[in-house]
Amino acid sequence: MKTEVVAASAATERAVELLRGGEVVALPTETVYGLAADALRPEAVLRIFEAKERPRFNPLIVHLPDSSWLEKVANVPTQEKEIIDRLTDAFWPGPFTVVLPKTELVPDLVTSGLDTVAVRISGHPVFQEVIRAFGSPLAAPSANRFGRISPTTAQHVQSELGGRIPLIVDGGSTTHGIESTVVVVRDGNVEILRPGPVTEEMLRGIGRGPMSHRLAADAATFRSPGMLPSHYAPRTALRMVDDASTFSPAPSARVGFLAWNQVEKPGEYAVVRRLSDKHDLREAAANLFRYLRELDDAGLDLIVAERVSNKGLGVAINDRLERAAGGGD
């Protein structure tokens, strides 16, 4: 299959044509590039799993054209409706996903047989234009092979899925650089299933009780997108450290360093990438997957990643690095 890469300004009509034909299309979102297909057609959704080599037990996020679709795909619990409304009013459109009981309209393949569905509304103008022209929900996980580094440019998608999908819509680099925050509301509490650009600090005070984080290890009892302990991984082995000064590369090894702090001995490393010279967590998040790809392509024996400040958006960055390291340090 030949994969077309088309500028966003000229791609809407072609993208909608393919989506209506049951095909998959790579589209930019404000988080990472997504691999989109008609969420209400199982045969179209199946093409997502096939292109990504994604296991069927891993559910997909459903993107809505607008908020009027929410109660068509989800049964919003009456006792939680006020909190759900406050959350969606505050963070939609945007990098925010909420898990709710699903309706019969959503195929079981999308939710991996679960009775819940993860939904969001993207704020990216290109994604919005395509989904509104399409007029129906799109399932759209990240546009990469399963378990690999998420794509933040059209070129990343081409390197992952070129020859497997018919169209990549090039909307430039994504803004946030990491996937959406995923939450569930239960008993009046907002639980973060996957940290992301909408941080705990931003969510605090919306629910009736304290914020909480559900560990990836709990995925067996409550599965949602992005909860596998090993994910977002480069081919090269990755190790996390709290402080680079505690690690010394072996002289014979080619080691790359993904740094948060200033690098005291850059000559010890074959390649160095610093997430943000200004200690700006938003800049660090936007650079994360791009720098991981550059290090992964550098022919290294090991990538060492320094943990960032574990506050605000740093929680999401550390989460992605821990999963890239295979669920641990």
N, C-alpha and C positions, 0 to 999 in steps of 0.2 A: 504494500500500500504506500502511495506517495502522500506525504504530509505537507499540506499547504501552511505557510506562515504568512498571515495577512495582517496588515496594519488595522488597528481598531476602527479607524475612520471609514474603512471600506468593507467591514466584515459582518455587520449585523444581518443583512439579508441572507448571506451565505450560511452564517451560523444557525439562523432560525430554520432555514431550509433543511439543513442536516439534522438538527434536533427533531424536527417534525417527521423526518424519515427514520427516526429511531437510532441515529448515530450519536457518537460522543464528540464533544468539542472542548478544547482547552480554552478557558476564559480567565482573564485577570480578576482577582478580587482585591480588596484592600489588605488582606492578610497574606495569602500566597496564591499562586495560580491553581485553579480548580479544574477537574475533569468532569464536565457536565453532561447529563443525559436526562431525558424525560423521567421524572421521579415516579410517574404514575403508570409507566409501562415496564413490566418486568423484563421484557426482552431487550429494552434499551439499557436498563440498569445493569443487566448481565454483561453488557459490553464494557462497562466501567471495571467490573471485577476482572474480566479477561485481559483488558489492556494493562491494568496495574499489577496483574498477578496477585490480586488481593484475596485473602481467605474469606469465605462467605460468612464466617462468624463475626466479622468486624462491621458494625453498622455504619451507615452513611448519614451525613447531614443533608437535610432537605432545605433548599433555599426557596423562599417565597417571593412572588412578584410584588406583593404588598400585604399589609396586615389583615386585609379582608379574608385572606386565605387561611389564617391561623386556625379558626374553628372548623374549617373544612378538613384539615389534616390532623387536628389534635382535639382531644376532649379536655378542655381546660377545667380542672377541678374547681367546683364552686368555692370551696373553702380557701383556695389559693389564688382565686382570680384577681383580687385586689393587688396582691404582690406581683403576680405575673404582669398585670397591666402597668404597674409602676416600672418594672424592669424593662419591658419592651418600649414604653414611652421614652425612657431615658436613654436606651442603648440601641434602638433600631431606627433607621438602618445603621449597621456597624458591625464590628467584630465580636459579636455576642450571640451565643447559641443557648437555647433552653430546651431541656428534655421534658416531654409531656406524654401522657397516654395518647396513643394513636387512634385514628378512626380507621374504618374498613377501607377508606379510599387509598391508603398507603399500602403498597404491596409488602408482603412479609420479607421479600428479598432485600428491600431497602433497609429494614430494621433488623436483619439477621434473625427473624423469628421472634423478636422481642415485642412486648405490647406497648412499647414507648417509641417515640420518634424525636430526633434532635432537629430543631428548626432554627433558622435565622433569616434575616434580610440583609443582603450585602449592600454596603454603601458605595461600592465602586461604580462610577458612572457608566463604564462599558458593560459591566455585568448587569446593571440595572436596565440599560437600553435593550440588551439581548433578551433578558427574562421577561420584560414587559411586552416586547414584540412577540415573544413566544406565547405568553399568556397563561402559563401553567408552571407549577413548581419544578425545580431542577434539583436532582441529586448531584452533589459536586464535592467529592473529596479532593485532596491535593493531587495535582497532575504529575505524579511521579510513580515509579515502581514501588510496590509495597515495601514499607520499612526503610526506604531510602530517604535522603535529604529532600525536604520540601522545596519546590521551585519558586523563585521570586522573580524570574525573568522568562520571557518566551524562549530564549536560548537554552535555559535549564530544562524546560519541557521538551524541547527538541532532542536534547541529549538523552533524556529518559525514555521518551515515548515516540520519537521519530520513527515512521514506518509502521506504527501500531494504530494511529488515529488519523482521521482525514484532515483536521483543521486545528491550528493554533492561532488564536487571536492575540496579536501583540499589542498590549497596552502599556508597555514600558515596565519599569521596576515597580514592585508592590510597595505600599507605604509602610505597613507595620512589620512585615517580614516574618512573623510567626502566626500560627493558626489562632482562630477565635477562642475566646473564653467559653467554656461549657459549664452550665450550672443546672441544678435541679432544685425545685422548691418542695420541701416536705415538712409538714407540721409547722408551717410558718417560718421555717429556716431556709436560708439560701445556702446551698452546698456547692462548692466549686469542685467540679469533676476534672476539669482541665484548666490550669491557669493560662491567661492570655492577655491581650492588650487592655481589656476591661479588668482592672485589678481589684484585689480585695478591698483596698482603701476606697475605691470608687463605688463598690457595692455595699459597703458597710452602712447600716441604718435602714436599708430598704425592707429587710425581713423583720419579723417580730423577735427572733432570737439571735444568738451569736453566729457569726460566720463560721463555716467549717470546711475542711478540705477532705475529700474522699480519696484514700490512697489507691494507687494503681493495683495493688494487691487485692483490693476489694472488687476488682472488675468481674470476678467470677459470679458475684451476687448482684452486681448492678453494672451492666456493660453500657458504654457509650463510646462515640468516636474519640480516638486519641488517648485511650487508657491503657494500651499495652505497655508493659515495662520496658521493652526494647523496640525503639522506633526512631525515625529521623536519622538513621545511622549512615555514616560514610563506610566505604569498603575498607578503609584503613582503620586499624584498631585505635580507639580513642580512650584516653584516661583523664579523669578529672582530678585536679588538685586544688586545695584551698589557697595555697601560696606557692608561687613558682620558685621561690628561694629554697623550698624544701625538696626540689626535684633537680637532679643532675642527669642529663642525657648520657648514655654510654657513648664513648668516643667513636665506636664503629657504627653507630646507628644514625640513620637519617630521621631526625625528629622535628616535627613542626609544632609551633606553639601558637595557640589561640589565646591572646592575652587580654586581661581586663586592666591590670595596673601597668605602669611603665616597666619596660623590660630592661633589667639591669645588665644582663649578659646576653645580648642578642646573638653574638657569635657562636654560642653553644648550639644554636638551632639552625637547621637547614633552611627553614622558612618561618617567618613570623607574621602574624596578622593581629593587630590590636583592634578590639571591637569598637572602642571609642576613646580617642585621645582626651576628650573632655569629661570622661566618666558619665556620659549621657546615656541612660538606659534605653531611650527610644532609638537613638542612633545605633546602639549595640544590637537591639532586636532586629532592626532593619538590615544590619550587616551580617547577622549570625549565619544564616544558611548559605549566603554567597561566599563568605570566608571559609566555611566548612567545605564547600565544594572546591574552592581553590586549593586548600590544603590536601584534600582527597585526591586531586589531580596531579599533585607534585611528586609522586613516586616516593612517598615516605614509608618508614617502618612503623611509625607511631605518631599520633597527634596527641599533644597534651593541651588540655583546656583548663583555664583558670576560672574558678567559680566567681561569679559577679556578686555585687551586693544583693543580699537576699531580702529585698524589700520592693514594693511596687511591682513594676514590670520585670525586675530581676528574678522574681519567683518563677515566672514563665520561662525566662531564658535558662535558668538553672534546671528547670524541669526538662526542657528539650535536650540539654547537654547530658543530663543523667540518663535519659532514654537512649540518646545516641551512643552512650558508653555501655549500653546493655542493661540498664536498670541499676547500676551501681557505680562506684568510683574505680 
